[in-house]
């Protein structure tokens, strides 16, 4: 008994990981819900809001294809085989360990990221500068990036929020082309939402001229009176920037709807690169189910649209 206590005291992270590992998905999802502080209890048996139904999907909607489609490397291979490669960002190379990344083999600019999680993405605009930037544009050097990527490889993202498709993704590091506009700036991120295969709205992560905003548009690029974001991203003047309609919006809608036919609910991300649509990623559970609608009544409005069975 004493030996066991000493072990747990000296290895707290291992002990916490073991406890989390043994928790059921249903229990963990309920605890996540409570931690978010939503104003009503989670009802798995009779879900009504979109937030409740996403929690239900995390627990019950388990198509094996989803494991492929949340994989940032294998999703591109599947999309190329299924729809062609017209909208696919080129992959330069993949790695099983970070130590294998050799700068001499890479172009002047590129992106390095883990294929199996969220956030481990690093942009290199000029490898001769020695600077790399995460999604928040915080700077790192090459050795720091390799260490962060290697650490990411050992982490199973599924245990963060119990998003089942990530559980069995074979981890790797992906190096792909850095997609920039003609003026050398990063493109906007267009996130298209689909319910039962039908387009609902587009949420744009917008950053131009010192303005950071989250804007929501319909199929005709008319502004919608709500946003669907995490608490930390919300502010009173959100959804007010004048975001230009992407030239390739019709292609995004058409291509996105083809992919969405495999899901009950899904977010599909695109970039517009000087008039051409490029696929970003597929997310079955927007913000891992932690996003809120502002105003909140849209949670029920879109929840009523989603048919689970």
C-alpha positions in Angstrom: 0.0 0.0 0.0 2.8 2.4 0.9 4.6 1.7 -2.3 1.4 2.6 -4.3 1.0 5.9 -2.5 4.6 6.9 -3.1 4.3 6.1 -6.8 1.2 8.2 -7.2 2.8 11.1 -5.3 5.9 11.0 -7.4 4.1 10.5 -10.7 1.1 12.8 -10.6 0.8 13.3 -14.3 0.8 9.5 -15.0 -1.8 9.1 -12.3 -4.1 11.8 -13.7 -3.7 10.4 -17.2 -4.7 6.9 -16.0 -7.8 8.2 -14.2 -8.9 10.2 -17.3 -8.2 7.1 -19.5 -10.7 5.1 -17.5 -13.5 7.6 -17.4 -16.3 6.7 -19.8 -16.9 9.0 -22.8 -20.4 9.8 -21.6 -19.1 10.9 -18.2 -16.3 12.9 -19.6 -18.6 14.7 -22.1 -21.0 15.5 -19.3 -18.2 17.0 -17.2 -17.0 19.1 -20.1 -20.6 20.4 -20.5 -20.8 21.3 -16.8 -17.4 23.0 -16.9 -18.5 25.2 -19.8 -21.3 26.6 -17.6 -24.2 26.3 -20.0 -27.5 27.4 -18.6 -29.3 24.1 -19.0 -28.3 20.4 -18.2 -27.1 18.1 -21.0 -29.9 15.7 -22.0 -28.5 12.8 -24.0 -32.0 11.1 -24.3 -33.9 14.1 -25.7 -31.3 16.6 -27.1 -32.9 19.7 -28.6 -30.2 22.4 -29.1 -27.3 22.0 -31.6 -24.9 21.9 -28.6 -26.7 19.0 -27.1 -26.9 17.2 -30.4 -23.1 17.6 -31.0 -22.6 16.0 -27.6 -24.9 13.2 -28.7 -22.9 12.8 -31.9 -19.6 12.6 -30.0 -21.0 9.6 -28.1 -23.0 7.8 -30.8 -22.0 8.8 -34.4 -19.0 6.6 -35.0 -18.4 5.9 -38.7 -15.0 4.5 -39.3 -14.5 6.9 -42.2 -14.4 9.8 -39.8 -11.0 8.6 -38.5 -9.7 9.1 -42.0 -11.4 12.5 -42.6 -10.1 14.2 -39.4 -6.5 13.1 -40.2 -5.0 16.1 -41.9 -2.8 13.9 -44.1 -5.0 11.0 -45.0 -8.1 13.2 -45.5 -6.3 14.8 -48.5 -5.5 11.4 -49.9 -9.1 10.3 -49.6 -10.4 13.6 -51.1 -8.0 13.3 -54.0 -9.1 9.7 -54.7 -12.8 10.6 -54.3 -13.1 14.0 -55.9 -9.8 14.7 -57.5 -6.9 17.0 -56.4 -8.0 20.4 -57.8 -8.7 21.9 -54.3 -6.0 20.1 -52.4 -3.0 21.9 -50.8 0.1 20.0 -52.0 1.9 17.9 -49.4 5.7 18.2 -49.6 6.6 15.4 -47.2 5.5 13.4 -44.1 7.6 12.3 -41.1 7.2 9.8 -38.4 9.6 11.6 -36.0 10.6 15.3 -35.9 14.3 14.5 -36.0 13.9 13.4 -39.7 12.9 17.0 -40.8 15.9 18.3 -42.8 15.7 22.0 -43.8 18.0 21.4 -46.8 15.3 19.2 -48.3 12.5 21.8 -48.0 11.5 24.8 -50.1 12.0 28.4 -48.9 8.5 28.5 -47.3 6.3 25.8 -45.9 4.0 24.6 -43.1 4.7 22.0 -40.5 1.9 20.4 -38.5 0.8 17.3 -36.7 -1.9 15.4 -38.6 -3.9 14.2 -35.6 -4.6 17.1 -33.3 -5.4 20.8 -33.2 -3.0 23.7 -32.7 0.3 22.1 -33.6 0.8 24.2 -36.8 3.9 26.2 -37.6 4.3 28.6 -40.6 7.7 29.3 -42.2 7.7 32.3 -44.5 11.5 32.1 -45.1 13.6 29.3 -43.8 16.7 31.4 -44.1 15.3 33.8 -41.4 15.1 31.0 -38.9 11.7 32.2 -37.7 8.6 30.0 -37.4 5.1 31.1 -36.3 2.2 29.4 -34.7 -1.4 30.1 -35.5 -1.3 33.1 -33.1 1.8 34.4 -34.9 4.0 33.8 -31.9 7.6 33.2 -33.0 9.7 30.0 -32.5 13.0 28.7 -33.9 13.4 25.5 -35.8 14.6 23.4 -32.8 11.6 24.6 -30.7 9.2 23.6 -33.5 10.7 20.2 -33.8 10.4 19.6 -30.0 6.8 20.8 -30.0 5.9 18.6 -32.9 7.6 15.6 -31.4 5.7 16.1 -28.1 2.5 16.4 -30.2 3.1 13.0 -31.8 2.9 11.3 -28.4 -0.4 12.9 -27.4 -3.7 11.3 -28.2 -6.0 14.3 -28.9 -9.1 12.1 -28.3 -8.6 12.4 -24.6 -8.9 16.2 -24.6 -12.6 16.3 -25.4 -13.6 12.7 -26.3 -13.9 13.4 -30.0 -14.0 9.8 -31.0 -12.6 10.0 -34.6 -9.2 11.2 -33.3 -8.7 8.2 -31.1 -7.1 5.9 -33.7 -5.5 8.4 -36.1 -1.9 7.2 -36.8 0.2 10.3 -35.9 2.7 11.9 -38.2 4.1 15.3 -39.1 3.0 16.8 -42.4 5.0 19.4 -44.3 2.9 21.2 -46.9 3.0 24.2 -49.2 2.5 27.6 -47.5 -0.5 29.1 -49.3 -0.3 32.9 -49.5 -2.1 35.5 -51.5 -0.4 37.5 -54.3 0.4 40.3 -51.9 2.2 37.8 -49.6 -0.4 37.8 -46.9 -2.2 34.9 -45.3 -5.7 34.1 -46.7 -8.9 34.3 -44.7 -10.2 31.0 -43.2 -13.8 30.2 -44.4 -15.6 27.7 -42.2 -18.7 26.3 -43.9 -21.3 24.5 -41.7 -23.5 21.7 -43.0 -26.5 19.9 -41.3 -27.7 16.6 -42.7 -25.7 17.4 -45.9 -27.2 20.8 -46.4 -25.3 24.1 -46.2 -26.3 26.4 -43.2 -23.9 29.3 -42.8 -20.2 30.4 -43.2 -18.2 31.7 -40.3 -15.1 33.7 -41.3 -12.0 34.1 -39.2 -11.0 37.5 -40.4 -7.8 39.5 -39.8 -7.0 42.4 -42.0 -5.5 45.9 -41.4 -5.4 45.4 -37.7 -9.0 44.2 -37.5 -9.6 40.8 -35.9 -13.2 39.6 -36.3 -15.5 36.6 -36.6 -18.2 37.1 -39.2 -21.2 35.0 -40.3 -22.7 34.9 -43.7 -25.4 32.9 -45.6 -25.3 31.2 -49.0 -25.8 34.6 -50.8 -23.1 36.3 -48.7 -25.6 38.3 -46.6 -24.5 38.8 -43.0 -26.4 36.7 -40.5 -27.3 38.2 -37.0 -25.3 35.7 -34.9 -21.9 34.2 -34.3 -20.9 30.7 -33.2 -17.7 31.0 -31.3 -16.0 30.0 -28.0 -16.6 32.4 -25.0 -13.1 33.9 -25.2 -13.6 35.0 -28.8 -16.9 36.8 -28.2 -17.2 40.6 -27.8 -19.9 43.1 -28.3 -18.6 44.5 -31.7 -18.1 41.0 -33.2 -19.5 40.2 -36.7 -19.2 43.8 -38.0 -16.2 43.7 -40.3 -16.8 44.0 -44.1 -15.4 40.7 -45.3 -15.3 40.4 -49.1 -17.1 37.5 -50.7 -14.5 35.0 -51.8 -14.3 34.6 -55.6 -14.4 30.8 -55.2 -17.4 30.8 -52.8 -19.6 28.8 -55.2 -16.8 26.2 -55.5 -16.6 26.0 -51.7 -20.3 25.5 -51.4 -20.4 22.8 -54.2 -17.3 20.9 -53.0 -18.2 21.3 -49.3 -21.7 19.8 -49.9 -20.2 16.7 -51.6 -18.0 16.1 -48.5 -20.8 16.9 -46.1 -23.0 14.1 -47.5 -21.0 11.7 -45.3 -21.9 13.5 -42.1 -25.0 14.5 -40.0 -23.2 17.7 -38.9 -19.8 18.9 -40.1 -17.6 22.0 -40.5 -15.5 22.1 -43.6 -12.8 24.8 -43.9 -11.5 26.4 -47.1 -9.1 29.1 -48.2 -9.6 31.4 -51.2 -6.2 31.8 -52.9 -6.6 34.5 -55.5 -9.9 33.2 -56.8 -9.3 29.4 -56.3 -10.7 27.3 -53.4 -8.4 25.1 -51.4 -9.5 22.6 -48.8 -8.4 23.2 -45.2 -9.8 20.6 -42.9 -12.8 18.6 -41.8 -14.2 19.1 -38.3 -17.2 16.9 -37.1 -17.5 18.8 -33.8 -16.9 22.5 -34.1 -14.6 23.7 -31.3 -14.9 20.2 -29.8 -18.5 21.2 -28.8 -17.4 24.2 -26.8 -18.7 26.9 -29.0 -21.7 29.1 -28.0 -24.3 30.9 -30.2 -24.6 34.6 -29.6 -27.6 35.2 -29.4 -28.3 31.9 -27.8 -31.7 31.2 -29.4 -29.8 30.1 -32.6 -28.6 27.1 -30.7 -32.2 25.8 -30.6 -33.0 27.0 -34.2 -30.1 25.0 -35.7 -30.6 22.1 -33.3 -34.1 21.7 -34.7 -32.7 21.4 -38.2 -30.3 18.5 -37.2 -32.0 15.1 -37.5 -30.0 12.5 -35.6 -31.9 9.4 -36.8 
